[in-house]
Amino acid sequence: MDSGSQYEEVTSSAQITDLYALDELVGRQVVGVVNFPPKQIGPMRSECLITGFYRDDGAVVLAVPDQPLPNGAKLG
């Protein structure tokens, strides 16, 4: 995830593979939180929290802005 100039590129262990393939996510803006300390989750180091909503079946639908914003824009 490109989180803007302050954090540059960070990784997340978000469990979103039920509804999204990697090629669908590249270049897409999502809502993420980057001011958490990194956390080791299994073999992956997660440096941010990607936000979304749980469906009844447990799949996660990403929270996304409805208009383009600069990467790293602050959530209000």
All heavy atoms as a GROMACS GRO file, in nm:
protein
  569
    1MET      N    1   0.085  -0.117   0.000
    1MET     CA    2   0.000   0.000   0.000
    1MET      C    3   0.090   0.123   0.000
    1MET      O    4   0.183   0.132   0.079
    1MET     CB    5  -0.089  -0.002   0.124
    1MET     CG    6  -0.179   0.119   0.133
    1MET     SD    7  -0.296   0.108   0.269
    1MET     CE    8  -0.214   0.209   0.389
    2ASP      N    9   0.064   0.217  -0.088
    2ASP     CA   10   0.134   0.345  -0.090
    2ASP      C   11   0.057   0.439   0.000
    2ASP      O   12  -0.054   0.480  -0.031
    2ASP     CB   13   0.140   0.399  -0.232
    2ASP     CG   14   0.204   0.536  -0.242
    2ASP    OD1   15   0.235   0.596  -0.138
    2ASP    OD2   16   0.223   0.584  -0.355
    3SER      N   17   0.116   0.472   0.114
    3SER     CA   18   0.044   0.552   0.213
    3SER      C   19   0.079   0.699   0.208
    3SER      O   20   0.056   0.771   0.303
    3SER     CB   21   0.071   0.496   0.353
    3SER     OG   22   0.209   0.501   0.379
    4GLY      N   23   0.135   0.744   0.099
    4GLY     CA   24   0.174   0.884   0.088
    4GLY      C   25   0.320   0.903   0.127
    4GLY      O   26   0.388   0.810   0.168
    5SER      N   27   0.369   1.023   0.116
    5SER     CA   28   0.512   1.048   0.134
    5SER      C   29   0.563   1.025   0.275
    5SER      O   30   0.678   0.990   0.294
    5SER     CB   31   0.545   1.190   0.090
    5SER     OG   32   0.474   1.283   0.170
    6GLN      N   33   0.479   1.039   0.377
    6GLN     CA   34   0.527   1.023   0.514
    6GLN      C   35   0.568   0.878   0.543
    6GLN      O   36   0.666   0.852   0.609
    6GLN     CB   37   0.422   1.067   0.615
    6GLN     CG   38   0.470   1.053   0.759
    6GLN     CD   39   0.364   1.094   0.860
    6GLN    OE1   40   0.254   1.132   0.824
    6GLN    NE2   41   0.399   1.088   0.986
    7TYR      N   42   0.490   0.782   0.493
    7TYR     CA   43   0.517   0.642   0.524
    7TYR      C   44   0.563   0.562   0.404
    7TYR      O   45   0.607   0.450   0.418
    7TYR     CB   46   0.391   0.577   0.582
    7TYR     CG   47   0.353   0.633   0.716
    7TYR    CD1   48   0.256   0.732   0.725
    7TYR    CD2   49   0.414   0.589   0.831
    7TYR    CE1   50   0.220   0.784   0.847
    7TYR    CE2   51   0.379   0.641   0.954
    7TYR     CZ   52   0.282   0.738   0.962
    7TYR     OH   53   0.246   0.790   1.083
    8GLU      N   54   0.550   0.615   0.285
    8GLU     CA   55   0.583   0.547   0.161
    8GLU      C   56   0.504   0.418   0.148
    8GLU      O   57   0.385   0.416   0.170
    8GLU     CB   58   0.734   0.528   0.150
    8GLU     CG   59   0.807   0.661   0.147
    8GLU     CD   60   0.956   0.647   0.134
    8GLU    OE1   61   1.004   0.537   0.104
    8GLU    OE2   62   1.025   0.747   0.154
    9GLU      N   63   0.570   0.306   0.117
    9GLU     CA   64   0.498   0.182   0.095
    9GLU      C   65   0.502   0.094   0.219
    9GLU      O   66   0.606   0.076   0.278
    9GLU     CB   67   0.562   0.108  -0.023
    9GLU     CG   68   0.479  -0.004  -0.074
    9GLU     CD   69   0.532  -0.057  -0.205
    9GLU    OE1   70   0.525   0.014  -0.305
    9GLU    OE2   71   0.581  -0.171  -0.205
   10VAL      N   72   0.386   0.042   0.258
   10VAL     CA   73   0.375  -0.043   0.377
   10VAL      C   74   0.299  -0.171   0.340
   10VAL      O   75   0.231  -0.176   0.238
   10VAL     CB   76   0.304   0.029   0.494
   10VAL    CG1   77   0.388   0.145   0.544
   10VAL    CG2   78   0.166   0.077   0.454
   11THR      N   79   0.312  -0.273   0.424
   11THR     CA   80   0.245  -0.401   0.399
   11THR      C   81   0.134  -0.424   0.501
   11THR      O   82   0.138  -0.370   0.612
   11THR     CB   83   0.344  -0.518   0.406
   11THR    OG1   84   0.405  -0.518   0.535
   11THR    CG2   85   0.450  -0.507   0.300
   12SER      N   86   0.038  -0.507   0.462
   12SER     CA   87  -0.073  -0.541   0.550
   12SER      C   88  -0.106  -0.688   0.535
   12SER      O   89  -0.092  -0.745   0.426
   12SER     CB   90  -0.196  -0.458   0.516
   12SER     OG   91  -0.306  -0.500   0.596
   13SER      N   92  -0.152  -0.749   0.642
   13SER     CA   93  -0.195  -0.888   0.636
   13SER      C   94  -0.346  -0.898   0.625
   13SER      O   95  -0.406  -0.997   0.664
   13SER     CB   96  -0.147  -0.962   0.762
   13SER     OG   97  -0.210  -0.908   0.876
   14ALA      N   98  -0.410  -0.797   0.571
   14ALA     CA   99  -0.556  -0.793   0.560
   14ALA      C  100  -0.609  -0.918   0.492
   14ALA      O  101  -0.557  -0.961   0.389
   14ALA     CB  102  -0.600  -0.669   0.483
   15GLN      N  103  -0.712  -0.977   0.548
   15GLN     CA  104  -0.775  -1.098   0.494
   15GLN      C  105  -0.887  -1.060   0.398
   15GLN      O  106  -1.005  -1.062   0.435
   15GLN     CB  107  -0.827  -1.184   0.609
   15GLN     CG  108  -0.718  -1.230   0.704
   15GLN     CD  109  -0.618  -1.322   0.635
   15GLN    OE1  110  -0.655  -1.418   0.570
   15GLN    NE2  111  -0.491  -1.291   0.648
   16ILE      N  112  -0.850  -1.023   0.277
   16ILE     CA  113  -0.949  -0.974   0.180
   16ILE      C  114  -0.953  -1.058   0.054
   16ILE      O  115  -1.014  -1.019  -0.044
   16ILE     CB  116  -0.921  -0.826   0.145
   16ILE    CG1  117  -0.780  -0.809   0.091
   16ILE    CG2  118  -0.944  -0.737   0.266
   16ILE    CD1  119  -0.748  -0.672   0.038
   17THR      N  120  -0.892  -1.177   0.056
   17THR     CA  121  -0.880  -1.256  -0.066
   17THR      C  122  -1.009  -1.325  -0.107
   17THR      O  123  -1.018  -1.376  -0.218
   17THR     CB  124  -0.769  -1.362  -0.051
   17THR    OG1  125  -0.797  -1.442   0.064
   17THR    CG2  126  -0.633  -1.295  -0.034
   18ASP      N  127  -1.112  -1.327  -0.022
   18ASP     CA  128  -1.240  -1.386  -0.062
   18ASP      C  129  -1.304  -1.309  -0.177
   18ASP      O  130  -1.367  -1.368  -0.264
   18ASP     CB  131  -1.338  -1.391   0.055
   18ASP     CG  132  -1.301  -1.493   0.159
   18ASP    OD1  133  -1.225  -1.587   0.128
   18ASP    OD2  134  -1.348  -1.480   0.274
   19LEU      N  135  -1.289  -1.178  -0.176
   19LEU     CA  136  -1.356  -1.095  -0.276
   19LEU      C  137  -1.262  -1.024  -0.373
   19LEU      O  138  -1.309  -0.969  -0.474
   19LEU     CB  139  -1.442  -0.989  -0.205
   19LEU     CG  140  -1.553  -1.041  -0.114
   19LEU    CD1  141  -1.625  -0.925  -0.047
   19LEU    CD2  142  -1.649  -1.128  -0.192
   20TYR      N  143  -1.132  -1.020  -0.343
   20TYR     CA  144  -1.039  -0.940  -0.422
   20TYR      C  145  -0.917  -1.021  -0.462
   20TYR      O  146  -0.859  -1.092  -0.380
   20TYR     CB  147  -0.994  -0.817  -0.344
   20TYR     CG  148  -1.109  -0.732  -0.294
   20TYR    CD1  149  -1.157  -0.747  -0.164
   20TYR    CD2  150  -1.170  -0.640  -0.377
   20TYR    CE1  151  -1.263  -0.671  -0.118
   20TYR    CE2  152  -1.277  -0.562  -0.332
   20TYR     CZ  153  -1.322  -0.579  -0.202
   20TYR     OH  154  -1.427  -0.504  -0.157
   21ALA      N  155  -0.876  -1.006  -0.586
   21ALA     CA  156  -0.750  -1.064  -0.636
   21ALA      C  157  -0.647  -0.952  -0.640
   21ALA      O  158  -0.681  -0.834  -0.652
   21ALA     CB  159  -0.770  -1.123  -0.775
   22LEU      N  160  -0.519  -0.989  -0.630
   22LEU     CA  161  -0.412  -0.890  -0.629
   22LEU      C  162  -0.420  -0.794  -0.747
   22LEU      O  163  -0.409  -0.673  -0.731
   22LEU     CB  164  -0.275  -0.959  -0.626
   22LEU     CG  165  -0.154  -0.868  -0.628
   22LEU    CD1  166  -0.154  -0.773  -0.509
   22LEU    CD2  167  -0.026  -0.949  -0.632
   23ASP      N  168  -0.445  -0.847  -0.867
   23ASP     CA  169  -0.450  -0.760  -0.984
   23ASP      C  170  -0.565  -0.661  -0.980
   23ASP      O  171  -0.561  -0.557  -1.045
   23ASP     CB  172  -0.453  -0.842  -1.113
   23ASP     CG  173  -0.574  -0.932  -1.126
   23ASP    OD1  174  -0.630  -0.973  -1.022
   23ASP    OD2  175  -0.613  -0.962  -1.240
   24GLU      N  176  -0.668  -0.688  -0.901
   24GLU     CA  177  -0.779  -0.593  -0.885
   24GLU      C  178  -0.744  -0.480  -0.788
   24GLU      O  179  -0.807  -0.375  -0.790
   24GLU     CB  180  -0.902  -0.662  -0.827
   24GLU     CG  181  -0.966  -0.766  -0.915
   24GLU     CD  182  -1.081  -0.832  -0.844
   24GLU    OE1  183  -1.056  -0.925  -0.766
   24GLU    OE2  184  -1.195  -0.787  -0.865
   25LEU      N  185  -0.646  -0.502  -0.702
   25LEU     CA  186  -0.613  -0.405  -0.597
   25LEU      C  187  -0.500  -0.310  -0.636
   25LEU      O  188  -0.493  -0.199  -0.583
   25LEU     CB  189  -0.574  -0.479  -0.469
   25LEU     CG  190  -0.687  -0.562  -0.408
   25LEU    CD1  191  -0.633  -0.647  -0.295
   25LEU    CD2  192  -0.799  -0.472  -0.360
   26VAL      N  193  -0.414  -0.350  -0.726
   26VAL     CA  194  -0.301  -0.266  -0.765
   26VAL      C  195  -0.353  -0.134  -0.823
   26VAL      O  196  -0.436  -0.133  -0.914
   26VAL     CB  197  -0.210  -0.339  -0.866
   26VAL    CG1  198  -0.102  -0.247  -0.918
   26VAL    CG2  199  -0.149  -0.463  -0.802
   27GLY      N  200  -0.308  -0.024  -0.766
   27GLY     CA  201  -0.348   0.108  -0.811
   27GLY      C  202  -0.479   0.159  -0.754
   27GLY      O  203  -0.520   0.270  -0.783
   28ARG      N  204  -0.545   0.078  -0.674
   28ARG     CA  205  -0.674   0.116  -0.617
   28ARG      C  206  -0.655   0.183  -0.482
   28ARG      O  207  -0.573   0.142  -0.402
   28ARG     CB  208  -0.758  -0.010  -0.601
   28ARG     CG  209  -0.898   0.015  -0.560
   28ARG     CD  210  -0.977  -0.112  -0.572
   28ARG     NE  211  -1.112  -0.090  -0.526
   28ARG     CZ  212  -1.203  -0.183  -0.520
   28ARG    NH1  213  -1.174  -0.305  -0.557
   28ARG    NH2  214  -1.324  -0.156  -0.477
   29GLN      N  215  -0.734   0.285  -0.454
   29GLN     CA  216  -0.728   0.351  -0.324
   29GLN      C  217  -0.821   0.282  -0.225
   29GLN      O  218  -0.935   0.249  -0.260
   29GLN     CB  219  -0.764   0.500  -0.334
   29GLN     CG  220  -0.658   0.581  -0.404
   29GLN     CD  221  -0.684   0.729  -0.392
   29GLN    OE1  222  -0.795   0.776  -0.412
   29GLN    NE2  223  -0.580   0.802  -0.360
   30VAL      N  224  -0.770   0.260  -0.104
   30VAL     CA  225  -0.849   0.201   0.004
   30VAL      C  226  -0.825   0.284   0.129
   30VAL      O  227  -0.731   0.362   0.136
   30VAL     CB  228  -0.813   0.053   0.030
   30VAL    CG1  229  -0.841  -0.032  -0.093
   30VAL    CG2  230  -0.669   0.040   0.073
   31VAL      N  231  -0.910   0.266   0.229
   31VAL     CA  232  -0.892   0.336   0.357
   31VAL      C  233  -0.807   0.247   0.447
   31VAL      O  234  -0.840   0.130   0.470
   31VAL     CB  235  -1.028   0.365   0.424
   31VAL    CG1  236  -1.008   0.431   0.559
   31VAL    CG2  237  -1.113   0.453   0.332
   32GLY      N  238  -0.696   0.303   0.494
   32GLY     CA  239  -0.606   0.229   0.582
   32GLY      C  240  -0.557   0.318   0.695
   32GLY      O  241  -0.558   0.440   0.685
   33VAL      N  242  -0.515   0.254   0.803
   33VAL     CA  243  -0.460   0.324   0.919
   33VAL      C  244  -0.314   0.286   0.930
   33VAL      O  245  -0.282   0.167   0.938
   33VAL     CB  246  -0.537   0.287   1.048
   33VAL    CG1  247  -0.480   0.360   1.168
   33VAL    CG2  248  -0.685   0.316   1.032
   34VAL      N  249  -0.225   0.386   0.931
   34VAL     CA  250  -0.081   0.357   0.930
   34VAL      C  251  -0.009   0.396   1.057
   34VAL      O  252   0.109   0.373   1.069
   34VAL     CB  253  -0.012   0.424   0.809
   34VAL    CG1  254  -0.063   0.364   0.678
   34VAL    CG2  255  -0.032   0.574   0.810
   35ASN      N  256  -0.078   0.451   1.155
   35ASN     CA  257  -0.008   0.496   1.275
   35ASN      C  258  -0.013   0.392   1.387
   35ASN      O  259  -0.007   0.425   1.504
   35ASN     CB  260  -0.060   0.632   1.323
   35ASN     CG  261  -0.206   0.629   1.363
   35ASN    OD1  262  -0.278   0.535   1.333
   35ASN    ND2  263  -0.250   0.735   1.429
   36PHE      N  264  -0.027   0.264   1.351
   36PHE     CA  265  -0.018   0.154   1.447
   36PHE      C  266   0.124   0.099   1.445
   36PHE      O  267   0.189   0.101   1.340
   36PHE     CB  268  -0.113   0.040   1.409
   36PHE     CG  269  -0.258   0.070   1.429
   36PHE    CD1  270  -0.352   0.030   1.337
   36PHE    CD2  271  -0.304   0.135   1.542
   36PHE    CE1  272  -0.486   0.055   1.354
   36PHE    CE2  273  -0.438   0.161   1.562
   36PHE     CZ  274  -0.529   0.121   1.468
   37PRO      N  275   0.171   0.044   1.557
   37PRO     CA  276   0.302  -0.021   1.552
   37PRO      C  277   0.293  -0.148   1.466
   37PRO      O  278   0.189  -0.214   1.464
   37PRO     CB  279   0.331  -0.056   1.698
   37PRO     CG  280   0.204  -0.042   1.772
   37PRO     CD  281   0.113   0.045   1.690
   38PRO      N  282   0.400  -0.183   1.394
   38PRO     CA  283   0.400  -0.306   1.314
   38PRO      C  284   0.373  -0.427   1.402
   38PRO      O  285   0.407  -0.430   1.520
   38PRO     CB  286   0.541  -0.312   1.257
   38PRO     CG  287   0.593  -0.173   1.265
   38PRO     CD  288   0.525  -0.110   1.384
   39LYS      N  289   0.309  -0.529   1.342
   39LYS     CA  290   0.275  -0.650   1.416
   39LYS      C  291   0.310  -0.771   1.331
   39LYS      O  292   0.280  -0.773   1.211
   39LYS     CB  293   0.125  -0.649   1.448
   39LYS     CG  294   0.080  -0.762   1.535
   39LYS     CD  295  -0.066  -0.742   1.573
   39LYS     CE  296  -0.107  -0.849   1.674
   39LYS     NZ  297  -0.242  -0.831   1.721
   40GLN      N  298   0.373  -0.870   1.391
   40GLN     CA  299   0.405  -0.994   1.321
   40GLN      C  300   0.283  -1.085   1.324
   40GLN      O  301   0.235  -1.121   1.431
   40GLN     CB  302   0.523  -1.063   1.388
   40GLN     CG  303   0.582  -1.175   1.308
   40GLN     CD  304   0.657  -1.126   1.186
   40GLN    OE1  305   0.719  -1.020   1.187
   40GLN    NE2  306   0.653  -1.202   1.078
   41ILE      N  307   0.230  -1.120   1.207
   41ILE     CA  308   0.114  -1.207   1.197
   41ILE      C  309   0.156  -1.327   1.113
   41ILE      O  310   0.165  -1.318   0.991
   41ILE     CB  311  -0.007  -1.134   1.136
   41ILE    CG1  312  -0.043  -1.014   1.222
   41ILE    CG2  313  -0.125  -1.229   1.120
   41ILE    CD1  314  -0.156  -0.930   1.172
   42GLY      N  315   0.186  -1.437   1.180
   42GLY     CA  316   0.241  -1.554   1.111
   42GLY      C  317   0.372  -1.516   1.046
   42GLY      O  318   0.456  -1.450   1.109
   43PRO      N  319   0.390  -1.549   0.920
   43PRO     CA  320   0.516  -1.516   0.852
   43PRO      C  321   0.521  -1.372   0.800
   43PRO      O  322   0.621  -1.328   0.746
   43PRO     CB  323   0.518  -1.615   0.736
   43PRO     CG  324   0.374  -1.637   0.704
   43PRO     CD  325   0.303  -1.632   0.838
   44MET      N  326   0.413  -1.296   0.818
   44MET     CA  327   0.405  -1.162   0.758
   44MET      C  328   0.413  -1.053   0.863
   44MET      O  329   0.358  -1.064   0.971
   44MET     CB  330   0.274  -1.149   0.682
   44MET     CG  331   0.250  -1.015   0.625
   44MET     SD  332   0.139  -1.030   0.488
   44MET     CE  333   0.176  -0.880   0.405
   45ARG      N  334   0.481  -0.945   0.827
   45ARG     CA  335   0.487  -0.826   0.911
   45ARG      C  336   0.382  -0.729   0.859
   45ARG      O  337   0.390  -0.681   0.746
   45ARG     CB  338   0.626  -0.765   0.904
   45ARG     CG  339   0.645  -0.643   0.989
   45ARG     CD  340   0.790  -0.598   0.976
   45ARG     NE  341   0.810  -0.466   1.028
   45ARG     CZ  342   0.848  -0.440   1.152
   45ARG    NH1  343   0.871  -0.539   1.235
   45ARG    NH2  344   0.865  -0.316   1.191
   46SER      N  345   0.281  -0.700   0.941
   46SER     CA  346   0.174  -0.610   0.903
   46SER      C  347   0.204  -0.472   0.958
   46SER      O  348   0.221  -0.455   1.078
   46SER     CB  349   0.040  -0.662   0.958
   46SER     OG  350  -0.066  -0.587   0.906
   47GLU      N  351   0.212  -0.374   0.869
   47GLU     CA  352   0.249  -0.237   0.908
   47GLU      C  353   0.133  -0.139   0.903
   47GLU      O  354   0.152  -0.021   0.932
   47GLU     CB  355   0.361  -0.188   0.815
   47GLU     CG  356   0.484  -0.275   0.821
   47GLU     CD  357   0.584  -0.242   0.713
   47GLU    OE1  358   0.545  -0.228   0.596
   47GLU    OE2  359   0.703  -0.230   0.748
   48CYS      N  360   0.016  -0.185   0.863
   48CYS     CA  361  -0.100  -0.097   0.857
   48CYS      C  362  -0.227  -0.180   0.869
   48CYS      O  363  -0.224  -0.303   0.856
   48CYS     CB  364  -0.102  -0.017   0.728
   48CYS     SG  365  -0.124  -0.116   0.580
   49LEU      N  366  -0.337  -0.113   0.895
   49LEU     CA  367  -0.468  -0.178   0.906
   49LEU      C  368  -0.552  -0.131   0.788
   49LEU      O  369  -0.575  -0.012   0.770
   49LEU     CB  370  -0.535  -0.136   1.038
   49LEU     CG  371  -0.680  -0.177   1.055
   49LEU    CD1  372  -0.690  -0.329   1.070
   49LEU    CD2  373  -0.740  -0.108   1.176
   50ILE      N  374  -0.595  -0.225   0.706
   50ILE     CA  375  -0.686  -0.194   0.594
   50ILE      C  376  -0.828  -0.207   0.648
   50ILE      O  377  -0.862  -0.306   0.711
   50ILE     CB  378  -0.663  -0.291   0.477
   50ILE    CG1  379  -0.518  -0.287   0.430
   50ILE    CG2  380  -0.759  -0.262   0.363
   50ILE    CD1  381  -0.472  -0.152   0.382
   51THR      N  382  -0.911  -0.108   0.622
   51THR     CA  383  -1.046  -0.108   0.678
   51THR      C  384  -1.148  -0.166   0.580
   51THR      O  385  -1.132  -0.158   0.459
   51THR     CB  386  -1.090   0.034   0.718
   51THR    OG1  387  -1.090   0.115   0.601
   51THR    CG2  388  -0.997   0.092   0.822
   52GLY      N  389  -1.251  -0.227   0.636
   52GLY     CA  390  -1.357  -0.284   0.556
   52GLY      C  391  -1.473  -0.323   0.643
   52GLY      O  392  -1.470  -0.306   0.765
   53PHE      N  393  -1.573  -0.378   0.580
   53PHE     CA  394  -1.695  -0.418   0.648
   53PHE      C  395  -1.716  -0.568   0.627
   53PHE      O  396  -1.699  -0.619   0.517
   53PHE     CB  397  -1.816  -0.342   0.589
   53PHE     CG  398  -1.801  -0.194   0.600
   53PHE    CD1  399  -1.744  -0.120   0.498
   53PHE    CD2  400  -1.844  -0.128   0.714
   53PHE    CE1  401  -1.730   0.018   0.509
   53PHE    CE2  402  -1.830   0.010   0.726
   53PHE     CZ  403  -1.773   0.082   0.623
   54TYR      N  404  -1.756  -0.638   0.734
   54TYR     CA  405  -1.784  -0.781   0.725
   54TYR      C  406  -1.923  -0.805   0.669
   54TYR      O  407  -2.021  -0.745   0.715
   54TYR     CB  408  -1.775  -0.847   0.862
   54TYR     CG  409  -1.635  -0.866   0.911
   54TYR    CD1  410  -1.582  -0.782   1.007
   54TYR    CD2  411  -1.555  -0.968   0.860
   54TYR    CE1  412  -1.452  -0.798   1.052
   54TYR    CE2  413  -1.426  -0.985   0.905
   54TYR     CZ  414  -1.374  -0.901   1.001
   54TYR     OH  415  -1.246  -0.916   1.046
   55ARG      N  416  -1.932  -0.893   0.569
   55ARG     CA  417  -2.061  -0.940   0.520
   55ARG      C  418  -2.109  -1.052   0.610
   55ARG      O  419  -2.033  -1.103   0.694
   55ARG     CB  420  -2.049  -0.993   0.377
   55ARG     CG  421  -2.012  -0.890   0.276
   55ARG     CD  422  -2.022  -0.934   0.133
   55ARG     NE  423  -1.998  -1.077   0.109
   55ARG     CZ  424  -1.987  -1.129  -0.012
   55ARG    NH1  425  -1.996  -1.054  -0.119
   55ARG    NH2  426  -1.965  -1.259  -0.028
   56ASP      N  427  -2.231  -1.094   0.595
   56ASP     CA  428  -2.286  -1.204   0.674
   56ASP      C  429  -2.206  -1.333   0.658
   56ASP      O  430  -2.197  -1.413   0.750
   56ASP     CB  431  -2.432  -1.231   0.639
   56ASP     CG  432  -2.525  -1.121   0.688
   56ASP    OD1  433  -2.485  -1.043   0.777
   56ASP    OD2  434  -2.638  -1.112   0.636
   57ASP      N  435  -2.145  -1.354   0.540
   57ASP     CA  436  -2.067  -1.476   0.517
   57ASP      C  437  -1.923  -1.464   0.565
   57ASP      O  438  -1.844  -1.554   0.546
   57ASP     CB  439  -2.070  -1.514   0.369
   57ASP     CG  440  -2.005  -1.412   0.278
   57ASP    OD1  441  -1.953  -1.309   0.326
   57ASP    OD2  442  -2.007  -1.433   0.155
   58GLY      N  443  -1.887  -1.350   0.627
   58GLY     CA  444  -1.753  -1.331   0.681
   58GLY      C  445  -1.655  -1.267   0.586
   58GLY      O  446  -1.545  -1.230   0.626
   59ALA      N  447  -1.690  -1.252   0.460
   59ALA     CA  448  -1.602  -1.186   0.363
   59ALA      C  449  -1.594  -1.037   0.397
   59ALA      O  450  -1.690  -0.979   0.450
   59ALA     CB  451  -1.653  -1.205   0.221
   60VAL      N  452  -1.481  -0.975   0.366
   60VAL     CA  453  -1.460  -0.834   0.395
   60VAL      C  454  -1.474  -0.751   0.267
   60VAL      O  455  -1.409  -0.779   0.167
   60VAL     CB  456  -1.320  -0.810   0.456
   60VAL    CG1  457  -1.294  -0.662   0.477
   60VAL    CG2  458  -1.307  -0.886   0.588
   61VAL      N  459  -1.561  -0.650   0.273
   61VAL     CA  460  -1.577  -0.553   0.164
   61VAL      C  461  -1.496  -0.430   0.203
   61VAL      O  462  -1.516  -0.372   0.311
   61VAL     CB  463  -1.727  -0.516   0.145
   61VAL    CG1  464  -1.742  -0.408   0.040
   61VAL    CG2  465  -1.808  -0.639   0.111
   62LEU      N  466  -1.402  -0.390   0.119
   62LEU     CA  467  -1.313  -0.279   0.150
   62LEU      C  468  -1.387  -0.147   0.164
   62LEU      O  469  -1.482  -0.119   0.091
   62LEU     CB  470  -1.208  -0.263   0.040
   62LEU     CG  471  -1.105  -0.373   0.030
   62LEU    CD1  472  -1.020  -0.355  -0.095
   62LEU    CD2  473  -1.018  -0.375   0.155
   63ALA      N  474  -1.340  -0.065   0.258
   63ALA     CA  475  -1.385   0.074   0.269
   63ALA      C  476  -1.299   0.155   0.173
   63ALA      O  477  -1.176   0.151   0.181
   63ALA     CB  478  -1.369   0.124   0.412
   64VAL      N  479  -1.363   0.225   0.081
   64VAL     CA  480  -1.289   0.300  -0.022
   64VAL      C  481  -1.346   0.442  -0.033
   64VAL      O  482  -1.465   0.464  -0.010
   64VAL     CB  483  -1.297   0.230  -0.159
   64VAL    CG1  484  -1.232   0.094  -0.154
   64VAL    CG2  485  -1.439   0.217  -0.207
   65PRO      N  486  -1.261   0.540  -0.069
   65PRO     CA  487  -1.313   0.675  -0.092
   65PRO      C  488  -1.396   0.677  -0.220
   65PRO      O  489  -1.369   0.602  -0.314
   65PRO     CB  490  -1.186   0.761  -0.107
   65PRO     CG  491  -1.076   0.666  -0.137
   65PRO     CD  492  -1.117   0.532  -0.084
   66ASP      N  493  -1.500   0.761  -0.224
   66ASP     CA  494  -1.583   0.767  -0.344
   66ASP      C  495  -1.534   0.871  -0.445
   66ASP      O  496  -1.594   0.887  -0.550
   66ASP     CB  497  -1.731   0.788  -0.308
   66ASP     CG  498  -1.760   0.924  -0.247
   66ASP    OD1  499  -1.666   1.001  -0.221
   66ASP    OD2  500  -1.879   0.953  -0.224
   67GLN      N  501  -1.425   0.940  -0.411
   67GLN     CA  502  -1.360   1.033  -0.504
   67GLN      C  503  -1.210   1.018  -0.487
   67GLN      O  504  -1.162   0.984  -0.379
   67GLN     CB  505  -1.400   1.178  -0.472
   67GLN     CG  506  -1.547   1.205  -0.493
   67GLN     CD  507  -1.580   1.350  -0.466
   67GLN    OE1  508  -1.495   1.438  -0.467
   67GLN    NE2  509  -1.707   1.376  -0.443
   68PRO      N  510  -1.131   1.044  -0.594
   68PRO     CA  511  -0.985   1.033  -0.583
   68PRO      C  512  -0.928   1.131  -0.481
   68PRO      O  513  -0.976   1.244  -0.469
   68PRO     CB  514  -0.935   1.066  -0.724
   68PRO     CG  515  -1.053   1.052  -0.814
   68PRO     CD  516  -1.174   1.080  -0.728
   69LEU      N  517  -0.831   1.086  -0.405
   69LEU     CA  518  -0.762   1.169  -0.304
   69LEU      C  519  -0.613   1.148  -0.319
   69LEU      O  520  -0.570   1.044  -0.369
   69LEU     CB  521  -0.804   1.126  -0.163
   69LEU     CG  522  -0.948   1.151  -0.124
   69LEU    CD1  523  -0.982   1.071   0.001
   69LEU    CD2  524  -0.968   1.299  -0.099
   70PRO      N  525  -0.532   1.242  -0.268
   70PRO     CA  526  -0.388   1.216  -0.268
   70PRO      C  527  -0.358   1.098  -0.174
   70PRO      O  528  -0.423   1.086  -0.068
   70PRO     CB  529  -0.328   1.345  -0.211
   70PRO     CG  530  -0.435   1.447  -0.216
   70PRO     CD  531  -0.566   1.374  -0.217
   71ASN      N  532  -0.266   1.012  -0.210
   71ASN     CA  533  -0.227   0.903  -0.121
   71ASN      C  534  -0.176   0.963   0.009
   71ASN      O  535  -0.104   1.062   0.010
   71ASN     CB  536  -0.120   0.816  -0.183
   71ASN     CG  537  -0.173   0.734  -0.298
   71ASN    OD1  538  -0.293   0.715  -0.311
   71ASN    ND2  539  -0.085   0.685  -0.382
   72GLY      N  540  -0.218   0.904   0.120
   72GLY     CA  541  -0.178   0.955   0.252
   72GLY      C  542  -0.271   1.059   0.309
   72GLY      O  543  -0.246   1.112   0.417
   73ALA      N  544  -0.383   1.090   0.240
   73ALA     CA  545  -0.479   1.186   0.293
   73ALA      C  546  -0.528   1.140   0.429
   73ALA      O  547  -0.545   1.020   0.452
   73ALA     CB  548  -0.597   1.204   0.198
   74LYS      N  549  -0.549   1.232   0.519
   74LYS     CA  550  -0.591   1.198   0.656
   74LYS      C  551  -0.741   1.173   0.662
   74LYS      O  552  -0.820   1.241   0.599
   74LYS     CB  553  -0.552   1.309   0.751
   74LYS     CG  554  -0.402   1.325   0.763
   74LYS     CD  555  -0.365   1.417   0.876
   74LYS     CE  556  -0.219   1.445   0.882
   74LYS     NZ  557  -0.134   1.338   0.908
   75LEU      N  558  -0.778   1.071   0.741
   75LEU     CA  559  -0.916   1.038   0.764
   75LEU      C  560  -0.974   1.134   0.866
   75LEU      O  561  -0.914   1.157   0.971
   75LEU     CB  562  -0.925   0.892   0.817
   75LEU     CG  563  -1.062   0.836   0.847
   75LEU    CD1  564  -1.147   0.831   0.721
   75LEU    CD2  565  -1.048   0.698   0.906
   76GLY      N  566  -1.088   1.194   0.836
   76GLY     CA  567  -1.147   1.294   0.924
   76GLY      C  568  -1.255   1.239   1.013
   76GLY      O  569  -1.296   1.129   1.007
   0.00000   0.00000   0.00000
